[in-house]
Amino acid sequence: MRIRTKILLLVLPLLIVPLSISGIVSSYAARNGITQVAVEFLRYKTEELAKYAQQQWRILEESGLDVDPYFVGIAKKAIADFASGSATGATELILALDSSARIEMNTAPVELMPQETATLQSLIRERSEGWMHLKLAGVDRVAMAAYIKPFDWYLLQTEQEDRFYAAVEEIVKRSAILIMLSVALSALLLVIFSRYLTDPMRRLERTMSKVMETSDLSLRAEVQYSDEIGTLSASFNGMVAALDDAYGQIKNFALDAALAHRRERKVRNIFQKYVPESVIEQIFNRPEGQLTGDDRVLSVLFSDIVGFTSISEQLKPSEVVDSLNHYFERMVEIIMGHKGIVDKYIGDAIMAFFGAPLSSGQDALDSVRAGLDMIDALGEFNAWQASRDRPPFFSGVGINYGKMTIGNIGSDRKM
């Protein structure tokens, strides 16, 4: 990722987050303010309509006509006309419902859905009054509810929710536009400013790439400013100059090192046929300690073929060698697979140790597992023997675990 991109990713959130929080807080405050004003307005209209309905009922009671359905109907018609006159917009809806949520009075046509009717019935049973959100004819609305006891009406003064919060939506939209414009302008300024900052670094990077591509240590970076990047360019120039001086010496040593490595690889390839790679590494790393004994706690494994003399008498010399080689190959593979080292072959016997030059931390367990696997492997080996009409091998395995001295014995001339 380029530095210019990192600058944009670092700075833009520092601008976007405060602007976004400010826009959200402003929108929330506007929504609360508008809601409070609108709620009070709806409450006022609801209370006025409820007062008018109470007034009509008192007139009926004072005239003794409250039991006459004809005059009660006239009073309801007057209330409906009052409600229609108080409706201030096409999206405003005023309803009066009976106890079963049937529409007794409405200022605009509306067809309630079954689920909406069930919700209204629940509100009527609970006599829920005041501010609420509900859905009428599939349209989300805000409403102020009141119960008019004389007429047994549940009055709802409602307005479409999107119309109710239209001013808030406009504020949110304008805030979003301002934020996007601010972010775009900030991004443009950051791109210009970051280009000014990173141009010396790009020049330095191109010089470095050219040095690596051409191996021309005579190239130098341009030092444009006396700042940290200028200091970096000067340091690079000093480094390249030092490398140019050292390159001559490196070329002189390179050939000698290559020849020495080639000789070492030949020696390793020869000795790996006789001793494990870890022992060779120890000899190369500590040539002065080749004749120095080292006290270690090791596990030594001895394996011997039972009755090998009588078996060898039954076979030709070439068959004895072939069988032994196949036997040793399988047994040595098992020993080395358990981190053991074959010390020597003693006729038909194998001597191996576990824990040197490096210990696995469970040398005794490794030797026991190796011995068990060697015994198990005899079945496969004896099947191979039988396929060639040769007698089977039976071997014994002995393990000793304890402190001992390990190292080379002999002189500098012969070990």
N, C-alpha and C positions, 0 to 999 in steps of 0.2 A: 504494500500500500504506500502510495507516494505521500510525501510530507504535506503537500498542498491539500490532499484529500483528508489527511489527519487533522489539519487546521480547521477545515470546514466542518468535519465531524465533531470537533471539540467545541468550536465557537458557536455554530448554529444552534445546538441545543440550549446554550446559555441565553440565546436570544428568543428562541421559540418558546421555551418553557415559561418564562415570565410573561410573555405576550399572551400565551394560551391561558395561563392562570388568570391574568387580568381580564381577558375576554370572558372566561367562564364566570368569574366573580361578578363582572358587570351584568352579564346575562341573568345570572341568578338573582342579583339585586333588583334588576328591572322586572323580572318575572314576579318576584315577591311584591314589589311596589305596585305593579299593575294588577296583580291578583288581589291585593288588599283593597285597592280602589274599586275594582270591578265587583268584588264580593260585597263590599259595603253598598254599592249601587244596586246590585241585585237584591240584597237584603232590604234596602229601602223600598224598592218597587214591590217586593213580596209583602212587606208589612203594610204598604199603602193599599194593596189589593185586598189583603186580609181585613184591614180596617173597613174598607168599603163594603166587603161582604158582611161583616158584623153590623155595620150601619143598616144595610138592607134588611137584615134579620130583625133588628130592633124595630124598624118601621113596621114589619109584618106583625111582630108581637104587640106593639102598641095599638095596631089597628085590629087586632084579633084575627088576622088572616094567616097566621103561621101554620094553620092546619088545612088551609085551602090550597090544593095542588095547583090551581090555576094561577093564583097570585104568587105562590112560591116559584112557579115556572117563570113568571114575569121578572121576579127578583133575580133568578139565575141568569135570565137573558140580559138584565142590566149589568150584572157582574161580568158576563162574557163580553159585552160591549166595552166596559171599562178596561178589561184586560186587553182587548184588541187595540184600544186607543193607547195603551201604555207600551205596547210592543214597538220598539224603535228601529227594528231592522227585519229584513226578510229571513234572516237565519235565527231570529229569536222565536222561541216557542213556549207558550204558557198552557199548561194542562191542569185540569181538575179531575181527579179520579175518585170513584166510589170505593167502598171497602173491598170490592172484588177486582180492583184495578181496571174497571171499565171506564172509558173516557166520558166524563159528564160535560166537560167544556174544553175547547181547544181553540187557539188563535190561528192555527194552520193545520191543514190535513196531515195526519200521521197514522201509520199502520204499525202497531206494535208486534214484534215477533214473540213467539211463545216463551223463549228464554227471558226476554225482556219483561214480559208480563209476570213471570214467576218472580223475577227480581223485585219488581214494583210491589207485588203482593207481600213479599217479605218485609219491604220497607214500611208498607202501610200497617202491617201487623205490629211492627216494633215502634210505630209512630216516630220514625227517624226524621228529624228536622235539621235545618241548617245546610251548610255547604257540603256538596258531594259531587262525585264524578259518576256518570252512568251512560248507558247507550240506549238511544231511542231510534227505532226504525233503522238500525244498523249504523247510526251516526254517533260518534263520541261527543258527549255534551258535558258542560259544567252546569250545576243547578243549585238553586236555593229552595228548600222544601219547607212547607208549613202545613199544619193541620187546622182546618176550619171546622170546628165542632158542630155549629148549628146546622150546616148543610151536609155534614159528614163527608167533607171533601178533603182529599189529599192534594194540596196545591204544589205544583212544580213550576218555578220560573227558570227557564233554561236558555242557554246560548251554545252554539256550536263551539267545540273546543279549539279548532284551528282559527276560527274567527276571534275567539276570546283572547288567544295568545298571539294574534297576528303581529302586534307591535313588538312583542318579545322576539318572534322569529325574524323580524326585520333587523332588530338590534344584533342578533346572533349572526345574521348574514353579513351585515356591514362589518362586524368585528372580525369575521373570518376573512373577508376581503382585505381588511387592513393588515391582518396578520400575514396573509400570503404576500401582499405587496411589500411589507417590511422584510419578510424572509428573503424574497427575491432580490430586493435592493441590498440587503446585508450580504447575501451570497455573492452578488456581483462585486461588491466592494472587497469582500474577503478574497475572491479570486484574483483581483488586481493586486491587492496588498500581498497575498501569499506568493504571487508570481515575482514581485519585487524582492521578497525575502529569499525565495528558493532559487532564483536565477544563478547566483554565485555557486550554489551547491550543485546545480545541474552542470555548470561548466567544469567544476571539480570532478564530478562523476564521469563526465565524458573523457576527461584527461586520464582518469584512473582506468577506464575501460580500454582506452587506446593503448595505454602502457601494457595492460594484460594481454591484449590481442596481438600487439606487435613485439612485445618484450623489449621495447626501446626505452631504456632507462635514461635517455637524454632529454625526454619530454618533461616539461614543467607546467604546473598549474598557474593560472593567472590570479594574482592577489588583487581584488578589486576594492575591498573595504578593510579598514582597520578594526574589525570586530572579531567575534569568535570564529566566523567562517573564514575570514582572512587569515587568522592565526592557524586554523586547520589547514588551509591551502599552503601556507609557509611551512608548516610541519611536514606536510606530504612531500613538498619539494626537498626538504632536508632528508627525509627518509629515502626518497628515490636516489638522491646523491650518494647516501651511505650505501645503499644497495648496489649502486653502480661500482663503488669502490670494492665492495665485498665480492661482487660477482666474479672478478678476476681470480680471487683466491679460491672461490667455490669451484670454478672450472678445473683448477689444479688438483683439488682434492677429490673431485667427482670420479675421475678415472681410477684413482687408487682405491676408493671406496667400492666401486663396481667390481674391480678385480678381487678385492678381499671378500666381498659378498659371494662372488662366484665360487671362490675356493671354499668358503665356509659351507655353501650349499652342497658342494660335492662331498665334503667330509660328513655332513649330516646325513646325506643319502646313503653313504656307505655304512655309517655306524648305526643307523636306524634298523638295519637288518639284524643287529646283534643286541642292542640295548634299547629300552624305551626312550621316547622323545623327551620325557621329563628329565631323565638322567643326562641326556645330551645337553639339555638346556642348563642344567646345574654345572656341567663341566665347562661350558662356554662362559657362563656367568662367573664361576669361581675356579679358574684354572689353577690358582695357587693352593686350593684346598683339596686336590685330588687324592692325596695320601693322608688326609686328616680324618681320623675316625670320629663318628658322631653317635652319642648315646641316645637311643630312641626306644620308645615302647612300641613294638611291632607285633604283627601276627604273621608267623611263618607256616607255610603249608608244604607238606611233603606228600607226593603221590607216587605209588610204586605199583607196577603190574605184578600180580601174584603168579608165581610159577612161570616167569617169562623164559627162563633157561630151557625148560622142557618144551615150551611152545616154539621157541626158535629152532629147536632141534628137528621139529616136524616140517619146517619151511625152508625154502631156498633162501640164500642170502638176499637176493633181490626182493623176495616177498617180505622178508623181515623188515628191510628198509622201507618198503612201500607201506606196510602196515603201521610201523612206528611213525612215519611221517604223517600219515592220515590221523593217527591217534593224537600225536603231539599238536597237530594243527587245530583239532577240535578242542583239546583241553586248554591250550594256550589262549584260544579265542574266548573261552569261558572265564579264565583267570583275568585277562585284560578287561573283559566286559564288566568285571566286579572291581576294577581299579587296582588290580594286582600287577606285580612285576615278576616276570620269570627270571630267577637269578641264574639258574644253570640246569642242564640236563645231566643226570648221573646215570649213565647207561639207559635203562628204561624208566628211570625215576625223574620226577620233576620237582624242583625246589623253587618256591615262589614266596614273596613276602608282600605284605600289605601295610601301608603307612609311611612309606618313604619313596621318593624324597618329599612327597606331600601327603599329609594325612587327610582322610575324608571325614574324620570325626567318628567313624564307626568301622574301624579297620577289622576288628574281631568279627563283627557281623558279616562284613564283606567276605572274609575268608571262609566263614562257615557256609554262606550261601554259594560261594564258588565251589567248595567241596561237594555240596549236595548236588549242584548242577552237573558237576563232573561225573558223579556216580550215575545220575539220570541219563547223561549223554552216552553211557556205555551201551545202552539198549540199541540206539541208532547205529553206533559204531559196530557192534557185534552183528547187526543185520547186514551191514556192508561187508563184514568178514565172511559171513555165511554165504553171501552171493558169490564169493570167490573161493568157496570150499576151504576156508581157513578157520582154525579154532578160535573161539571167543576169548576176549581179554577180560580179566577180573582184576580190579585195582583196589588198593587200600589207600585211604587218605588220613593223614595225621596233621594236627594243627597245634602249634605252640604259641602262646601269647605271653609276652613279658618284655622286660628291659634287655636291650642288647646293643652292641656297637655295630654300626653300619658304615662302610666306606671301602675304599680300594686298598688292596694289600700288594706290596711289591716295592719296586724302585721307580725312579723317574724313567729308566730305560725299559722296564718290563713290569706290567701290573697283572 
